[in-house]
């Protein structure tokens, strides 16, 4: 039996989020990602 589980990774709530290119692109530098809180319950 094979099981497929879909989860999302979201920026940690304590990470400082910044944008580049005139505030149009998300800057991933220094951002820690975690599993989405609702995915923990699923």
OpenMM code with the backbone's topology and positions (N, CA, C; nanometers):
from openmm import Vec3, app, unit

residues = "UNK UNK UNK UNK UNK UNK UNK UNK UNK UNK UNK UNK UNK UNK UNK UNK UNK UNK UNK UNK UNK UNK UNK UNK UNK UNK UNK UNK UNK UNK UNK UNK UNK UNK UNK UNK UNK UNK UNK UNK UNK UNK".split()
positions = [
    Vec3(0.0842, -0.1169, 0.0000),
    Vec3(0.0000, 0.0000, 0.0000),
    Vec3(0.0899, 0.1247, 0.0000),
    Vec3(0.0567, 0.2206, -0.0864),
    Vec3(0.1318, 0.3453, -0.0943),
    Vec3(0.0413, 0.4599, -0.0513),
    Vec3(0.0966, 0.5507, 0.0275),
    Vec3(0.0213, 0.6651, 0.0775),
    Vec3(0.0952, 0.7920, 0.0375),
    Vec3(0.0228, 0.8867, -0.0183),
    Vec3(0.0793, 1.0151, -0.0568),
    Vec3(0.0227, 1.1216, 0.0361),
    Vec3(0.1121, 1.1988, 0.0964),
    Vec3(0.0706, 1.3052, 0.1875),
    Vec3(0.1220, 1.4382, 0.1327),
    Vec3(0.0314, 1.5326, 0.1137),
    Vec3(0.0686, 1.6656, 0.0656),
    Vec3(0.0760, 1.7607, 0.1847),
    Vec3(0.1882, 1.8294, 0.1957),
    Vec3(0.2051, 1.9271, 0.3026),
    Vec3(0.2586, 2.0570, 0.2423),
    Vec3(0.2463, 2.1645, 0.3164),
    Vec3(0.2993, 2.2924, 0.2708),
    Vec3(0.4099, 2.3368, 0.3642),
    Vec3(0.5047, 2.4084, 0.3101),
    Vec3(0.6064, 2.4694, 0.3956),
    Vec3(0.5867, 2.6206, 0.3872),
    Vec3(0.5797, 2.6804, 0.5019),
    Vec3(0.5504, 2.8230, 0.5138),
    Vec3(0.6617, 2.8896, 0.5935),
    Vec3(0.6802, 3.0193, 0.5764),
    Vec3(0.7821, 3.0885, 0.6565),
    Vec3(0.7465, 3.0836, 0.8045),
    Vec3(0.8468, 3.0667, 0.8885),
    Vec3(0.8266, 3.0669, 1.0327),
    Vec3(0.7742, 3.2038, 1.0758),
    Vec3(0.6855, 3.2054, 1.1737),
    Vec3(0.6230, 3.3306, 1.2157),
    Vec3(0.7216, 3.4262, 1.2809),
    Vec3(0.8367, 3.3760, 1.3245),
    Vec3(0.9366, 3.4632, 1.3861),
    Vec3(1.0363, 3.5181, 1.2842),
    Vec3(1.0265, 3.4748, 1.1584),
    Vec3(1.1194, 3.5217, 1.0552),
    Vec3(1.0798, 3.6592, 1.0060),
    Vec3(1.1802, 3.7395, 0.9769),
    Vec3(1.1549, 3.8714, 0.9194),
    Vec3(1.1455, 3.8555, 0.7683),
    Vec3(1.0336, 3.8946, 0.7115),
    Vec3(1.0081, 3.8777, 0.5687),
    Vec3(1.0436, 4.0062, 0.4962),
    Vec3(1.1170, 3.9914, 0.3852),
    Vec3(1.1568, 4.1059, 0.3043),
    Vec3(1.1250, 4.0784, 0.1580),
    Vec3(1.1121, 4.1853, 0.0817),
    Vec3(1.0850, 4.1748, -0.0609),
    Vec3(1.1943, 4.2474, -0.1389),
    Vec3(1.2139, 4.2062, -0.2648),
    Vec3(1.3118, 4.2694, -0.3527),
    Vec3(1.2417, 4.3104, -0.4817),
    Vec3(1.3155, 4.3711, -0.5729),
    Vec3(1.2636, 4.4138, -0.7040),
    Vec3(1.1381, 4.4994, -0.6903),
    Vec3(1.1519, 4.6127, -0.6226),
    Vec3(1.0404, 4.7063, -0.6020),
    Vec3(0.9221, 4.6416, -0.5304),
    Vec3(0.9531, 4.5602, -0.4296),
    Vec3(0.8520, 4.4926, -0.3472),
    Vec3(0.7613, 4.3993, -0.4276),
    Vec3(0.8170, 4.3316, -0.5287),
    Vec3(0.7379, 4.2390, -0.6083),
    Vec3(0.7845, 4.0946, -0.5956),
    Vec3(0.9041, 4.0719, -0.5380),
    Vec3(0.9593, 3.9365, -0.5287),
    Vec3(0.9950, 3.9056, -0.3845),
    Vec3(0.9541, 3.7882, -0.3377),
    Vec3(0.9803, 3.7431, -0.2010),
    Vec3(1.1268, 3.7040, -0.1872),
    Vec3(1.1956, 3.7601, -0.0889),
    Vec3(1.3368, 3.7321, -0.0644),
    Vec3(1.3477, 3.6200, 0.0394),
    Vec3(1.3949, 3.5031, -0.0022),
    Vec3(1.4026, 3.3860, 0.0856),
    Vec3(1.5289, 3.3835, 0.1708),
    Vec3(1.6176, 3.4800, 0.1549),
    Vec3(1.7433, 3.4834, 0.2278),
    Vec3(1.7181, 3.5006, 0.3767),
    Vec3(1.7679, 3.4080, 0.4559),
    Vec3(1.7571, 3.4167, 0.6008),
    Vec3(1.6213, 3.3775, 0.6574),
    Vec3(1.5307, 3.3283, 0.5737),
    Vec3(1.3975, 3.2891, 0.6205),
    Vec3(1.3970, 3.1388, 0.6457),
    Vec3(1.3521, 3.0987, 0.7630),
    Vec3(1.3419, 2.9569, 0.7959),
    Vec3(1.1992, 2.9110, 0.7672),
    Vec3(1.1858, 2.7982, 0.6978),
    Vec3(1.0549, 2.7445, 0.6638),
    Vec3(1.0186, 2.6298, 0.7566),
    Vec3(0.8903, 2.6184, 0.7892),
    Vec3(0.8383, 2.5110, 0.8739),
    Vec3(0.7187, 2.4483, 0.8037),
    Vec3(0.6751, 2.3337, 0.8543),
    Vec3(0.5543, 2.2717, 0.8032),
    Vec3(0.4346, 2.3540, 0.8508),
    Vec3(0.3385, 2.3790, 0.7613),
    Vec3(0.2218, 2.4597, 0.7953),
    Vec3(0.1510, 2.4066, 0.9187),
    Vec3(0.1015, 2.4949, 1.0046),
    Vec3(0.0383, 2.4499, 1.1299),
    Vec3(-0.0851, 2.3636, 1.1068),
    Vec3(-0.1600, 2.3870, 1.0012),
    Vec3(-0.2785, 2.3058, 0.9745),
    Vec3(-0.2391, 2.1680, 0.9216),
    Vec3(-0.1206, 2.1588, 0.8598),
    Vec3(-0.0732, 2.0285, 0.8121),
    Vec3(-0.0334, 1.9378, 0.9280),
    Vec3(0.0057, 1.9960, 1.0401),
    Vec3(0.0377, 1.9144, 1.1590),
    Vec3(-0.0864, 1.8403, 1.2094),
    Vec3(-0.2022, 1.9016, 1.1943),
    Vec3(-0.3264, 1.8401, 1.2432),
    Vec3(-0.3849, 1.7402, 1.1436),
    Vec3(-0.3460, 1.7507, 1.0179),
    Vec3(-0.4083, 1.6677, 0.9134),
    Vec3(-0.3709, 1.5219, 0.9235),
] * unit.nanometer
topology = app.Topology()
chain = topology.addChain("A")
for resn in residues:
    res = topology.addResidue(resn, chain)
    for name in ("N", "CA", "C"):
        topology.addAtom(name, app.Element.getBySymbol(name[0]), res)
